[in-house]
Amino acid sequence: MPWSNQGSNGGNGGSGDDPDKSTGKDKPDTGAGTPPPHNPWGPSPGGTGNGPSASSSPPKGKPSGSGPRQPGLEDAVRQGGERLRVLLGGNGGGPGAGGPRRGPSGPGAPFGLNGWTTGRVIGVGVAAVAALWLATGLYRVAANEQGVVMRFGRPVRVEQPGLRYHLPAPIEHVLLPQVTNVNRIEIGYRSQGDGRRSVSDRDVADESTMLTGDENIVDIDFTVFWVIKDPGKFLFNIREPAETVKKVAESAMREVIGRTDIQQALTDARQRVESDSRQLLQTILDQYQAGIEITQVQLQRVEPPPAVVEAFNDVQRARQDRERLRNEAETYRNDIIPRARGDAERLNQEAQAYRDQVVDLAQGDAKRFQQVLDAYSQAPDAASRRLYIETMEQVLKGTRKVLLDDKAGGGAVPYLPLNDMLKPHSATPPAAPPQGSPAAAGQ
């Protein structure tokens, strides 16, 4: 290098041509004024030392030594070397520096900084830059995050929470999605920020108006809660996750409501609608490989549209009246039917008892007749007389007639208590006829 190891301060630097400069002594004043600038292209032909010759001329294409010297590349390198040497703890090396110069000097010697060669300085600088570059690969994954490491734009692994390392950019970089945060999407309305449904919320009719299975219109507002299940699929399989979940949730809810009657949707089918819509939404997102898990679908408001709410209320009141009348009819039926069944059972039991009574009497009469027949077959005269007497007793027991035997009394009129005998239904039995009367004789 032709301009290496030149003086540190222009023409007064330590040149190898002047031995006084290397020892730090001042050059004696010759009275010739400021010495001419040093020629970086070497001595001219025919000249001696560093001074230009009157008969010499600069090489072809090189600037001449006449006139003031303009700062060039060697000056910039020399000044930068001096500053770096001072920063590394060395001396300036110029006049008055007082420190000895280390390393070789003279034309062609390598550029040195406090004993360090140029190659050593460059190596230390490269090592420092490389260490800083490698240190940029350190990163931390928070507790609610997972790190997706990308190598030249392609995901290679997923890191769990903690202090991690990846190859520095542009080889690898990391994405940190928050996988434990529960995201919330409002469909059919927009809340004021507190997350609760209130009368001041803005209604979005295009999202909330749906058609039920019995061809009625219903206004449904609901909320979807979701988390990130697979960060790799979440980051690269869908472009706008929140908007995708919103559109799929609206579609799933419309399908479920389309299979449900309006009365069920307004009353007892709310839980079933939430469960069915969540399962259908999760199935569609799994088909998309979105890496999203639906945790809950919550119905906020299920009502008829405001334009038909009065007519709908009339229909509901009519249905309530129908239910009331039906309940009253059920009550009356439940009162009459058990009573009729009780009466039928009573009549049935009475008929059964009458049947048993008649059968028993008939069987008893048959047995009594059989006994009489047996007695008649053994003594016909006595049995006939007895039958006659019993029959006449039964026939004459309730009559008011009085029979007198014409053979009794010899024409005398007997005394009979006719007043007592003729009393109907007398509690006391009639008095027995006196002994010797015709009635007594007839007996």
C-alpha positions in Angstrom: 0.0 0.0 0.0 1.9 3.1 -1.2 0.3 5.5 1.3 0.4 3.3 4.4 2.1 4.4 7.6 2.3 8.1 6.7 2.4 10.9 9.2 -0.6 11.4 11.4 -0.7 15.2 10.8 0.0 16.0 7.2 3.5 17.0 6.3 4.7 17.0 10.0 4.0 13.3 10.5 6.7 10.7 11.1 8.0 9.9 7.6 10.5 7.2 7.1 12.6 9.6 5.0 13.4 11.9 7.9 15.1 10.3 10.9 14.2 13.3 13.1 10.5 12.6 12.8 10.8 9.1 14.2 12.5 10.4 17.4 10.0 13.1 18.0 12.5 16.0 17.5 11.5 19.2 15.8 12.8 19.7 12.4 15.1 22.8 12.1 13.6 25.7 10.3 15.3 26.2 7.0 13.5 29.4 6.2 12.0 27.9 3.1 8.5 28.0 4.6 6.0 25.1 4.7 7.4 22.0 3.1 5.6 20.7 0.0 3.0 18.0 0.4 4.1 14.4 0.3 3.5 12.7 -3.0 1.6 9.5 -2.4 2.7 8.0 -5.7 6.4 7.8 -4.7 9.5 9.8 -5.7 9.6 11.3 -9.1 12.2 10.0 -11.6 15.5 11.8 -11.2 14.6 13.3 -7.7 15.7 12.4 -4.2 13.7 12.1 -1.0 10.1 13.2 -0.9 10.6 16.7 -2.5 9.6 17.2 -6.1 12.3 17.9 -8.6 12.1 20.8 -11.0 12.7 18.5 -13.9 10.3 15.9 -12.8 6.7 15.6 -13.9 4.0 13.5 -12.3 3.0 10.3 -13.9 0.5 10.3 -16.6 -3.0 10.6 -15.2 -1.8 11.7 -11.7 -2.3 15.2 -10.3 0.7 17.4 -10.2 2.4 18.5 -6.9 1.9 22.2 -7.6 -0.7 24.1 -5.7 -2.4 23.3 -2.4 -3.0 19.6 -1.7 -6.6 18.5 -1.5 -7.6 15.9 1.2 -7.8 12.5 -0.2 -8.5 8.9 0.7 -5.2 8.5 2.6 -6.1 11.4 4.9 -9.5 9.9 5.7 -7.9 6.5 6.5 -5.2 8.1 8.6 -7.7 10.1 10.6 -9.9 7.1 11.2 -6.9 5.1 12.3 -5.9 7.7 14.8 -9.4 7.9 16.3 -9.6 4.1 16.6 -6.2 3.9 18.2 -7.2 6.5 20.8 -10.4 4.6 21.6 -8.3 1.4 22.0 -6.0 3.0 24.5 -3.0 3.9 22.2 -1.3 7.2 21.6 -1.9 9.5 18.7 1.6 9.1 17.4 1.9 12.6 16.2 4.2 15.3 17.4 4.2 15.6 21.1 2.4 12.4 21.7 5.3 11.1 23.7 4.5 7.4 23.2 6.5 5.0 21.2 5.0 3.6 18.0 4.6 -0.2 18.1 4.9 -2.5 15.1 6.8 -2.0 12.0 6.9 1.3 10.2 8.0 2.5 6.9 6.8 2.1 3.4 4.9 -1.1 2.8 4.3 -1.9 6.5 0.7 -3.0 7.5 -1.6 -0.5 9.2 -1.5 -1.1 13.0 -3.5 0.1 16.0 -1.6 0.0 19.3 0.0 -3.3 18.3 -3.1 -4.7 16.6 -2.9 -5.5 13.0 -5.7 -4.7 10.6 -6.8 -8.4 10.3 -7.1 -8.7 14.0 -9.2 -5.6 14.4 -11.5 -6.8 11.6 -11.8 -10.2 13.2 -12.7 -8.8 16.6 -15.3 -6.6 15.0 -16.8 -9.4 13.0 -16.9 -11.6 16.1 -18.7 -8.9 18.1 -21.3 -8.3 15.3 -21.8 -12.1 15.0 -22.3 -12.4 18.8 -24.9 -9.6 18.8 -26.6 -11.2 15.8 -26.9 -14.6 17.5 -28.2 -12.9 20.7 -31.2 -11.6 18.8 -32.6 -15.2 18.7 -33.5 -15.1 22.4 -37.2 -14.6 23.1 -39.7 -15.3 25.8 -43.1 -17.0 25.5 -45.7 -15.7 28.0 -48.0 -18.0 30.0 -51.0 -17.3 27.8 -49.0 -17.7 24.6 -47.4 -20.4 22.4 -44.5 -19.7 20.1 -44.8 -20.8 16.4 -41.2 -20.8 15.0 -41.0 -19.9 11.3 -37.9 -21.0 9.2 -37.8 -19.1 6.0 -41.5 -18.5 6.2 -42.4 -22.2 7.0 -43.6 -23.3 10.5 -41.2 -25.9 12.0 -42.2 -26.2 15.7 -44.4 -24.9 18.4 -42.8 -23.7 21.7 -44.4 -23.7 25.1 -44.2 -20.8 27.6 -40.7 -20.0 28.9 -37.4 -18.5 27.7 -36.7 -19.9 24.2 -34.2 -19.5 21.4 -34.5 -19.6 17.6 -32.0 -18.9 14.8 -31.6 -15.2 14.2 -33.4 -13.4 11.5 -33.7 -13.8 8.6 -33.3 -17.5 9.1 -36.0 -17.9 11.7 -38.6 -15.8 13.5 -41.4 -16.5 15.9 -45.1 -15.7 16.1 -46.8 -15.5 19.6 -50.6 -16.1 19.4 -52.5 -15.9 22.7 -54.0 -19.3 23.0 -55.7 -19.1 26.4 -57.6 -15.8 25.9 -61.3 -16.4 25.5 -62.4 -14.4 22.4 -66.0 -13.1 22.2 -68.1 -12.4 19.1 -71.5 -10.7 19.1 -74.0 -11.6 16.4 -77.2 -9.7 15.9 -76.2 -6.8 18.2 -73.3 -4.6 19.2 -72.9 -3.9 23.0 -71.5 -0.8 24.5 -68.3 -2.5 25.7 -69.3 -4.1 29.0 -70.3 -7.4 27.3 -73.8 -7.4 28.6 -77.0 -7.2 26.6 -79.0 -4.0 27.4 -81.6 -1.8 25.8 -78.9 0.7 24.7 -77.2 -1.8 22.5 -77.3 -1.4 18.8 -79.4 -4.0 16.9 -78.1 -5.5 13.6 -81.3 -6.8 11.9 -79.4 -8.3 9.0 -77.7 -10.8 11.4 -80.5 -11.4 13.9 -83.6 -11.9 11.7 -84.2 -15.6 11.0 -86.9 -17.9 9.7 -88.2 -20.7 11.9 -89.4 -24.2 11.0 -93.1 -23.2 11.0 -92.3 -20.2 8.6 -92.4 -17.5 11.3 -89.8 -14.7 11.7 -87.8 -14.4 14.9 -85.2 -12.0 16.0 -82.3 -13.8 17.7 -79.2 -12.2 19.3 -76.4 -14.5 20.6 -72.8 -14.5 21.6 -70.0 -17.0 20.6 -67.0 -17.6 22.8 -63.9 -19.3 21.3 -60.2 -20.0 22.0 -57.2 -21.0 19.9 -56.8 -24.8 19.9 -54.0 -25.2 17.3 -51.9 -22.1 16.8 -50.3 -23.4 13.6 -53.6 -24.0 11.8 -55.0 -20.8 13.3 -52.2 -18.7 11.8 -52.0 -20.2 8.3 -55.2 -21.9 7.4 -57.6 -19.0 7.7 -57.0 -15.4 6.9 -59.5 -13.6 9.1 -60.3 -15.9 12.1 -62.8 -13.6 13.8 -64.8 -12.9 10.7 -64.8 -16.5 9.7 -66.1 -17.6 13.1 -68.8 -14.9 12.9 -70.0 -16.0 9.4 -70.0 -19.7 10.3 -71.8 -19.1 13.6 -74.6 -17.1 11.9 -75.0 -19.9 9.3 -75.1 -22.6 11.9 -77.7 -20.7 14.0 -79.9 -20.1 10.9 -79.8 -23.9 10.1 -80.8 -24.9 13.7 -83.6 -22.3 13.9 -84.9 -23.4 10.5 -85.6 -26.8 12.1 -87.3 -25.4 15.2 -90.8 -24.0 15.7 -91.1 -20.5 16.9 -93.0 -21.5 20.1 -90.2 -23.9 21.1 -87.5 -21.4 20.3 -89.2 -18.8 22.5 -89.8 -21.2 25.5 -88.3 -24.6 26.3 -85.9 -25.2 23.3 -83.3 -22.5 24.1 -80.8 -24.9 25.6 -81.2 -27.4 22.8 -80.7 -24.6 20.2 -77.5 -23.5 22.0 -76.1 -27.0 22.1 -77.0 -27.9 18.5 -75.6 -24.7 17.1 -72.3 -25.1 19.0 -71.8 -28.6 17.7 -72.6 -27.6 14.1 -70.3 -24.6 14.3 -67.4 -26.7 15.7 -67.9 -29.3 13.0 -67.7 -26.7 10.2 -64.5 -25.1 11.7 -62.9 -28.5 12.0 -63.6 -29.1 8.3 -61.9 -25.8 7.6 -58.9 -26.9 9.9 -59.1 -23.5 11.5 -57.5 -24.5 14.8 -60.3 -22.9 16.8 -62.4 -24.4 19.7 -65.9 -23.1 20.4 -66.4 -23.1 24.2 -70.0 -21.7 24.3 -72.9 -20.3 22.3 -75.1 -18.2 24.5 -78.5 -16.9 23.4 -79.1 -13.3 24.5 -82.5 -12.4 23.2 -85.2 -14.4 21.3 -88.2 -12.3 20.3 -90.4 -11.6 17.3 -89.5 -8.6 15.1 -90.7 -5.2 16.4 -93.0 -4.7 13.4 -95.1 -7.8 14.2 -94.7 -7.9 18.0 -98.4 -6.8 18.7 -99.8 -9.4 16.3 -97.6 -12.0 17.8 -98.7 -11.1 21.3 -102.3 -11.5 20.2 -101.5 -14.9 18.9 -99.8 -15.8 22.2 -102.8 -14.6 24.2 -105.1 -16.7 22.0 -102.9 -19.7 22.6 -102.9 -19.0 26.3 -106.7 -18.9 26.3 -106.8 -22.1 24.4 -104.5 -23.7 26.9 -106.6 -22.4 29.8 -109.9 -23.8 28.3 -108.2 -27.1 27.6 -107.0 -27.3 31.2 -110.5 -26.5 32.5 -111.9 -29.2 30.2 -109.3 -31.6 31.5 -110.3 -30.8 35.1 -114.0 -31.4 34.4 -113.2 -34.7 32.7 -111.0 -35.8 35.5 -113.9 -35.1 37.9 -116.7 -36.8 35.9 -114.9 -39.9 34.7 -113.8 -41.2 38.1 -117.3 -40.5 39.5 -119.0 -42.4 36.6 -116.5 -45.2 37.0 -117.4 -45.4 40.7 -121.1 -45.5 40.0 -120.6 -48.2 37.3 -118.6 -50.2 39.8 -121.3 -49.9 42.5 -124.0 -51.0 40.1 -121.9 -53.9 39.0 -121.4 -55.0 42.6 -125.1 -54.6 43.4 -126.1 -56.7 40.4 -123.6 -59.3 41.4 -125.1 -59.4 44.9 -128.6 -59.6 43.5 -127.6 -62.5 41.3 -126.0 -64.3 44.2 -129.1 -63.7 46.3 -131.5 -65.0 43.7 -129.4 -68.0 42.9 -129.1 -68.8 46.6 -132.9 -68.5 47.2 -133.6 -70.6 44.1 -131.2 -73.3 45.3 -132.8 -73.1 48.8 -136.3 -73.5 47.4 -135.2 -76.4 45.3 -133.7 -78.1 48.3 -136.8 -77.4 50.4 -139.1 -78.8 47.6 -136.9 -81.8 47.4 -137.2 -82.4 51.1 -141.0 -82.0 51.0 -141.1 -84.4 48.1 -139.1 -87.0 50.0 -141.4 -86.6 53.0 -144.5 -86.9 50.8 -143.2 -90.0 49.2 -142.9 -91.6 52.7 -146.3 -90.4 54.2 -148.6 -89.0 51.5 -151.7 -88.4 53.8 -149.8 -86.7 56.6 -147.8 -84.6 54.2 -150.8 -83.6 52.2 -152.7 -82.5 55.3 -149.7 -80.5 56.6 -149.3 -78.8 53.3 -152.9 -77.9 53.3 -152.8 -76.4 56.8 -149.6 -74.4 56.1 -151.1 -73.1 52.9 -154.3 -72.0 54.5 -152.4 -70.4 57.3 -150.4 -68.4 54.9 -153.6 -67.4 52.9 -155.8 -66.6 55.9 -153.2 -64.9 58.0 -153.8 -61.4 56.6 -157.6 -61.5 56.1 -160.4 -60.0 58.2 -162.8 -62.9 58.0 -164.0 -64.8 61.1 -165.1 -68.4 60.5 -167.4 -70.1 63.0 -168.2 -73.8 63.2 -171.9 -74.4 63.1 -171.7 -77.4 65.3 -170.2 -75.5 68.2 -172.2 -73.5 70.7 -175.7 -75.1 70.2 -177.2 -71.9 68.8 -175.6 -69.6 71.4 -173.8 -66.6 70.0 -170.2 -66.6 71.2 -168.4 -63.4 72.3 -165.8 -62.3 69.9 -163.5 -59.2 70.3 -164.3 -58.0 66.8 -162.8 -54.5 67.5 -159.5 -55.9 68.3 -159.6 -58.5 65.6 -160.6 -56.1 62.9 -157.8 -53.6 63.6 -155.4 -53.5 60.7 -151.8 -54.1 61.2 -152.1 -54.4 64.9 -148.9 -54.6 66.7 -150.4 -57.1 69.2 -151.6 -60.4 68.1 -155.3 -61.1 68.3 -156.6 -62.6 71.5 -157.1 -66.2 71.5 -160.7 -67.4 71.4 -162.0 -68.7 74.7 -162.1 -72.3 75.4 -165.1 -74.0 74.1 -165.9 -71.4 71.5 -166.6 -72.5 67.9 -163.4 -70.9 66.8 -161.4 -72.8 69.3 -163.2 -75.9 68.4 -162.4 -75.4 64.8 -158.8 -75.2 65.5 
